[in-house]
Amino acid sequence: MSQRAVLFDMDGVIVDSEDYWVAAEREELLPAVVPDHDVAVSEVTGLNYREIYDYLEREYGTAVTREEFIERFEAVARGIYADRVALLEGFHGILADLEEREVPVAIVSSSPHDWIDVVRERFDLTDAFDAVVSAEGIDGPGKPDPYIYEHAAELVGVAPEDALAVEDSGHGVAAAAAAGVHTVAYRIAAHDNPDLSPADAVVDSPEELRKTVLAYADRGALEN
């Protein structure tokens, strides 16, 4: 059997931060940055926040500078990751099951390393991953481009087709699928019907996610 690996998105999967990000972007951040346009949060969900500014500037024009935009996002992030997010139910158990099977695991996130590190430290995940990939730390485009997943697979020593990605956003699912990575979409209430159609499987609960991930680890198959 060829080596397999599991690549986890962070926001909306490992922690429930999307519950807070969606509200903050809809009610506070997007209205301040593009006040003359009603921009759907789904347009930017899953993108690195610096790339969000580029997208908004290109598509709509922005009312704030890049520096002010970054300051606003980082202030919101501090409150979300340090005080508000909760860990996915049973996540330590999933990691333990994968470790028992000697399956490498990685974080593949659009969030910067500083935010990822807060989550890892808060929830005793500092030594839990074989690789931690941030869109800000790669020499290439972030999601929805496939590069970040191709890079992550290389870091954990597998071909993309021998890896499984767990994603919650349309942009994340698109990135993983385009990289040739098997993809399970974790559907959460925070998102308003994202396009999850490129995913190989869609699950709605932590227990379904655990079952699907372990089925892949054991047999290279996805169970929905």
C-alpha positions in Angstrom: 0.0 0.0 0.0 1.3 3.4 -0.9 1.9 6.0 1.8 -1.1 8.2 2.4 -1.4 11.6 4.2 -4.2 13.8 5.5 -4.1 17.6 5.0 -6.4 19.7 7.2 -7.5 23.2 6.6 -7.6 25.1 9.8 -10.4 27.7 9.8 -13.8 26.0 9.8 -12.3 22.5 10.2 -9.8 22.3 13.1 -11.5 25.2 14.8 -14.8 26.9 14.4 -13.3 30.3 13.5 -15.5 30.7 10.4 -18.5 31.2 12.6 -16.8 34.4 13.9 -15.0 35.4 10.6 -18.2 35.3 8.6 -20.0 37.6 11.0 -17.0 40.0 11.3 -16.5 40.2 7.6 -20.2 40.7 6.8 -20.9 43.2 9.6 -17.6 45.1 10.1 -14.7 44.4 7.7 -16.3 44.4 4.2 -18.6 47.4 4.8 -15.5 49.4 6.0 -13.3 48.4 3.0 -15.9 48.5 0.2 -18.7 50.7 1.6 -20.4 51.3 -1.8 -20.8 47.6 -2.6 -22.7 44.7 -1.0 -20.0 42.0 -1.3 -20.9 38.5 -0.4 -18.7 36.9 2.3 -18.5 33.8 0.1 -16.5 35.7 -2.5 -13.5 36.0 -0.1 -13.9 33.0 2.2 -10.9 30.7 2.1 -8.5 33.4 0.7 -5.5 34.7 2.5 -6.5 38.0 4.0 -3.8 39.9 2.2 -5.1 38.4 -1.1 -8.6 39.5 0.0 -7.4 43.1 -0.2 -6.0 42.6 -3.7 -9.3 41.0 -4.8 -11.5 43.8 -3.4 -9.2 46.5 -4.8 -9.3 44.8 -8.3 -13.0 44.1 -8.4 -14.6 47.0 -6.5 -12.0 49.6 -5.4 -11.3 50.0 -1.7 -12.0 52.9 0.7 -9.0 52.1 3.0 -5.3 51.6 2.5 -3.7 48.1 2.5 -2.1 49.0 5.9 -5.4 49.9 7.5 -7.0 46.8 6.1 -4.3 44.5 7.5 -4.6 46.3 10.9 -8.3 45.7 11.0 -8.0 42.1 10.1 -5.3 41.4 12.6 -7.2 43.0 15.4 -10.2 40.8 14.7 -8.0 37.8 14.4 -6.5 38.3 17.8 -9.9 38.2 19.5 -11.1 35.2 17.5 -8.2 32.8 17.9 -7.1 33.8 21.4 -10.5 33.9 23.1 -13.4 32.6 21.0 -12.7 29.5 18.9 -13.3 25.9 19.9 -11.5 22.8 18.7 -13.4 20.4 16.4 -15.1 17.8 18.6 -12.9 14.7 18.7 -10.0 16.2 16.8 -7.3 14.9 19.1 -8.8 11.4 18.7 -8.7 11.7 14.9 -5.0 12.7 15.1 -4.3 9.8 17.5 -6.0 7.3 15.1 -3.9 8.6 12.2 -0.7 8.5 14.2 -1.5 4.9 15.1 -1.7 4.2 11.4 1.5 6.1 10.7 -0.3 8.5 8.4 1.4 11.9 8.1 -0.8 14.9 8.8 -0.5 18.6 7.9 -2.2 21.9 8.3 -2.8 23.7 5.0 -4.2 27.1 5.8 -4.8 30.5 4.2 -4.2 32.0 7.7 -0.7 33.4 8.6 1.6 31.4 10.8 1.0 33.7 13.8 -2.7 32.8 13.8 -2.0 29.1 13.3 0.5 29.1 16.1 -2.1 30.6 18.5 -4.4 27.7 17.7 -1.7 25.1 18.0 -0.6 26.4 21.4 -4.2 26.8 22.8 -5.2 23.3 21.9 -2.1 21.4 22.6 -1.3 20.8 18.9 2.2 22.2 18.8 3.8 18.8 18.0 0.8 17.2 16.3 1.6 17.9 12.6 4.3 16.7 10.3 4.0 20.0 8.4 2.3 23.4 8.8 1.7 25.2 5.5 0.5 28.8 5.5 -0.4 30.7 2.3 1.9 33.5 3.6 4.9 31.1 3.8 4.8 29.7 0.3 6.4 30.9 -2.9 3.3 30.8 -5.0 -0.4 31.7 -5.0 -2.8 30.6 -2.2 -6.2 29.0 -2.5 -8.1 28.5 -4.8 -4.9 27.9 -6.8 -3.7 24.3 -6.4 -0.1 25.2 -5.6 -0.5 25.2 -1.8 -1.8 21.6 -1.8 0.9 20.4 -4.2 3.5 22.0 -2.0 1.9 20.4 1.2 1.9 16.9 -0.3 5.5 17.3 -1.2 6.4 18.3 2.3 4.8 15.2 3.8 6.4 13.0 1.2 3.4 11.8 -0.9 2.1 12.5 -4.3 -1.0 14.7 -4.4 -3.2 11.7 -5.5 -2.1 9.9 -2.3 -3.3 12.7 0.0 -6.7 13.6 1.4 -7.7 17.2 2.1 -10.3 18.3 4.6 -11.8 21.7 3.6 -14.9 23.7 4.4 -14.9 26.6 1.8 -15.5 26.6 -1.9 -12.1 28.1 -2.5 -10.4 25.5 -0.4 -12.2 22.6 -2.0 -11.4 24.0 -5.4 -7.7 24.2 -4.6 -7.4 20.7 -3.2 -9.4 19.1 -6.1 -7.4 21.0 -8.7 -4.2 19.7 -7.1 -5.4 16.1 -7.6 -5.9 15.6 -3.9 -8.8 13.5 -2.7 -11.1 16.0 -1.0 -13.7 15.7 1.7 -15.8 18.9 2.3 -16.8 19.5 5.9 -20.1 21.5 5.6 -20.7 24.1 8.3 -23.6 26.4 9.0 -21.4 29.5 8.8 -21.1 29.3 5.0 -24.0 30.2 2.7 -24.1 27.2 0.3 -20.5 27.3 -1.1 -19.8 25.2 -4.2 -18.5 21.9 -2.7 -19.2 20.0 -5.9 -15.5 19.3 -6.7 -15.2 17.3 -3.4 -15.2 13.5 -3.5 -17.4 13.4 -0.3 -19.3 15.9 1.8 -19.9 15.4 5.5 -21.9 17.3 8.1 -20.6 16.3 11.5 -17.4 15.5 13.4 -18.3 11.9 13.6 -18.9 11.6 9.8 -15.6 13.4 9.3 -13.8 11.0 11.5 -15.3 8.0 9.7 -14.5 9.3 6.3 -10.9 10.3 7.1 -10.2 6.9 8.7 -11.8 5.0 5.8 -9.4 6.8 3.5 -6.4 6.1 5.8 -7.3 2.4 6.0 -8.4 1.7 2.4 -7.8 4.7 0.2 -11.6 5.0 -0.1 -13.9 7.7 1.0 -17.1 6.9 3.0 -19.9 9.5 3.1 
